[in-house]
Amino acid sequence: MRAIDTLLAFPGILLAIVLITILREINVGWDLLPLATAIAIFNIPWVARLARAGVLRERGRDYVLAARTIGCSGRRILFRHVAINTFGPFTVQLPLAVVASVLTMAALNFLGLGARPPNPTLGQILLDGSRFMRDNPHYVIGPTLILALLMGSLNFLSDVMSERFDPVRRRQG
């Protein structure tokens, strides 16, 4: 968790910019690899925190104590009991992670650090359209609306999954 705390100490976008710059200097070959690596590292802290919180919550439950009592191994308890019961929060957070990843990718592409042309991305389209924004605002309005619709639909998906996988909400409804 100390490594995760170190990652959280830096702003995610700054860390992504530094990582992309370093990986481009190494010249890893594939154009999208630095961007994909930066976005993956950008999302590591929330996954680690969520996993740790779920494991800490579930390890004190009665069914884990019962499994220990009947002689189950630690690996079996982890994968058969704890991991299954921490799956719900991950399914709720996954669409939100995709939202953060898409926004990060669009921001990095807008800054010129993402995929290079001819690869089309929303950030690159916004960057290209920003030069003509005064005379032709639809060059920017279209990609912005698509980005907003994508963010809204993924947020709605997260809400639906939260209602589906949250047992407290299911009992109330």
C-alpha positions as CSV (number, residue, x, y, z in Angstrom):
1,M,0.0,0.0,0.0
2,R,3.0,2.3,0.4
3,A,3.6,2.1,-3.4
4,I,-0.1,3.0,-3.9
5,D,0.2,5.9,-1.5
6,T,3.2,7.1,-3.5
7,L,1.2,6.9,-6.8
8,L,-1.6,8.9,-5.1
9,A,0.8,11.6,-4.0
10,F,1.2,12.7,-7.6
11,P,-1.6,14.0,-9.8
12,G,-2.7,11.3,-12.2
13,I,-2.5,13.3,-15.3
14,L,1.0,14.5,-14.4
15,L,2.1,10.9,-13.8
16,A,0.6,9.9,-17.2
17,I,2.4,12.7,-19.0
18,V,5.8,11.8,-17.5
19,L,5.2,8.1,-18.2
20,I,4.3,8.7,-21.8
21,T,7.3,10.9,-22.3
22,I,9.6,8.3,-20.9
23,L,8.1,5.5,-22.9
24,R,8.2,7.5,-26.1
25,E,11.9,8.2,-25.6
26,I,12.5,4.4,-25.2
27,N,10.6,4.0,-28.5
28,V,8.7,0.9,-27.6
29,G,7.4,0.5,-31.1
30,W,3.7,0.4,-30.9
31,D,2.3,3.9,-30.9
32,L,-0.5,3.3,-28.4
33,L,1.5,1.3,-25.9
34,P,2.7,4.4,-23.9
35,L,-0.8,5.7,-23.8
36,A,-2.3,2.4,-22.7
37,T,0.4,2.0,-20.0
38,A,-0.1,5.4,-18.6
39,I,-3.9,4.9,-18.4
40,A,-3.4,1.5,-16.7
41,I,-1.1,3.0,-14.1
42,F,-3.5,5.9,-13.7
43,N,-6.2,3.4,-12.6
44,I,-4.0,1.1,-10.4
45,P,-4.6,3.1,-7.1
46,W,-8.4,2.8,-7.1
47,V,-8.3,-0.9,-7.9
48,A,-5.8,-1.6,-5.1
49,R,-7.7,0.5,-2.6
50,L,-11.0,-1.2,-3.5
51,A,-9.5,-4.6,-3.4
52,R,-7.9,-4.0,0.0
53,A,-11.0,-2.5,1.5
54,G,-13.1,-5.5,0.3
55,V,-10.7,-8.1,1.6
56,L,-10.4,-6.3,5.0
57,R,-14.2,-6.1,5.2
58,E,-14.8,-9.8,4.2
59,R,-12.1,-11.4,6.3
60,G,-13.9,-10.8,9.5
61,R,-17.2,-12.3,8.3
62,D,-18.7,-15.4,9.8
63,Y,-18.5,-17.5,6.7
64,V,-14.7,-16.9,6.5
65,L,-14.4,-18.0,10.1
66,A,-16.5,-21.1,9.4
67,A,-14.3,-21.9,6.4
68,R,-11.2,-21.6,8.5
69,T,-12.8,-23.8,11.2
70,I,-13.5,-26.7,8.8
71,G,-9.9,-26.5,7.6
72,C,-10.0,-24.7,4.3
73,S,-6.7,-23.3,3.0
74,G,-6.0,-19.6,2.9
75,R,-6.0,-19.7,-0.9
76,R,-9.4,-21.5,-1.1
77,I,-10.9,-19.0,1.4
78,L,-9.5,-16.1,-0.7
79,F,-10.8,-17.3,-4.0
80,R,-14.0,-19.2,-3.1
81,H,-15.3,-16.8,-0.4
82,V,-13.6,-13.4,-0.2
83,A,-13.0,-12.7,-3.9
84,I,-16.5,-13.7,-4.9
85,N,-18.0,-11.3,-2.3
86,T,-15.8,-8.4,-3.3
87,F,-16.8,-8.7,-6.9
88,G,-19.9,-6.4,-6.6
89,P,-17.9,-3.1,-5.8
90,F,-15.6,-3.8,-8.8
91,T,-18.5,-4.2,-11.2
92,V,-19.9,-0.9,-10.0
93,Q,-16.6,0.9,-10.3
94,L,-15.6,-0.5,-13.6
95,P,-17.7,1.8,-15.7
96,L,-16.4,4.8,-13.7
97,A,-12.9,3.6,-14.4
98,V,-13.7,3.5,-18.1
99,V,-15.0,7.1,-17.8
100,A,-11.8,8.2,-16.1
101,S,-9.7,6.4,-18.7
102,V,-11.6,7.9,-21.7
103,L,-11.3,11.4,-20.2
104,T,-7.6,10.8,-19.5
105,M,-7.1,9.6,-23.0
106,A,-9.0,12.5,-24.5
107,A,-7.0,15.0,-22.4
108,L,-3.6,13.4,-23.3
109,N,-4.6,13.3,-27.0
110,F,-5.7,17.0,-26.8
111,L,-2.3,17.8,-25.3
112,G,-0.6,16.0,-28.2
113,L,0.7,13.1,-26.1
114,G,-1.7,10.3,-27.2
115,A,-2.1,8.5,-30.4
116,R,-0.6,10.1,-33.5
117,P,-2.5,10.7,-36.7
118,P,-4.0,8.9,-38.6
119,N,-5.4,7.2,-35.5
120,P,-8.7,9.0,-34.8
121,T,-9.4,9.8,-31.1
122,L,-11.9,12.2,-29.6
123,G,-9.0,14.3,-28.1
124,Q,-7.3,14.5,-31.5
125,I,-10.5,15.5,-33.2
126,L,-11.0,18.2,-30.6
127,L,-7.5,19.4,-31.0
128,D,-7.9,19.6,-34.8
129,G,-11.3,21.3,-34.5
130,S,-10.1,23.8,-32.0
131,R,-8.2,25.6,-34.8
132,F,-11.5,26.3,-36.6
133,M,-13.7,26.8,-33.6
134,R,-14.4,30.5,-34.3
135,D,-15.7,29.9,-37.9
136,N,-17.0,26.4,-37.6
137,P,-18.0,25.6,-34.0
138,H,-19.6,22.3,-35.0
139,Y,-16.1,20.8,-35.4
140,V,-15.8,21.0,-31.6
141,I,-19.4,20.6,-30.6
142,G,-19.8,17.2,-32.2
143,P,-16.9,15.4,-30.5
144,T,-17.8,17.1,-27.2
145,L,-21.4,15.9,-27.4
146,I,-20.1,12.4,-28.2
147,L,-17.8,12.5,-25.2
148,A,-20.5,13.8,-23.0
149,L,-23.0,11.1,-24.1
150,L,-20.4,8.4,-23.6
151,M,-19.6,9.7,-20.1
152,G,-23.3,9.9,-19.2
153,S,-24.1,6.5,-20.5
154,L,-21.2,4.9,-18.6
155,N,-22.3,6.7,-15.4
156,F,-25.8,5.4,-15.9
157,L,-24.4,1.9,-16.4
158,S,-22.5,2.3,-13.1
159,D,-25.8,3.3,-11.3
160,V,-27.6,0.3,-12.8
161,M,-24.9,-2.0,-11.7
162,S,-24.8,-0.5,-8.3
163,E,-28.5,-1.1,-7.8
164,R,-28.1,-4.7,-9.1
165,F,-25.1,-5.7,-7.0
166,D,-25.7,-3.7,-3.8
167,P,-27.7,-6.0,-1.4
168,V,-28.8,-3.1,0.8
169,R,-30.4,-1.3,-2.2
170,R,-32.1,-4.5,-3.3
171,R,-33.7,-5.1,0.1
172,Q,-35.0,-1.5,0.2
173,G,-36.5,-1.5,-3.3
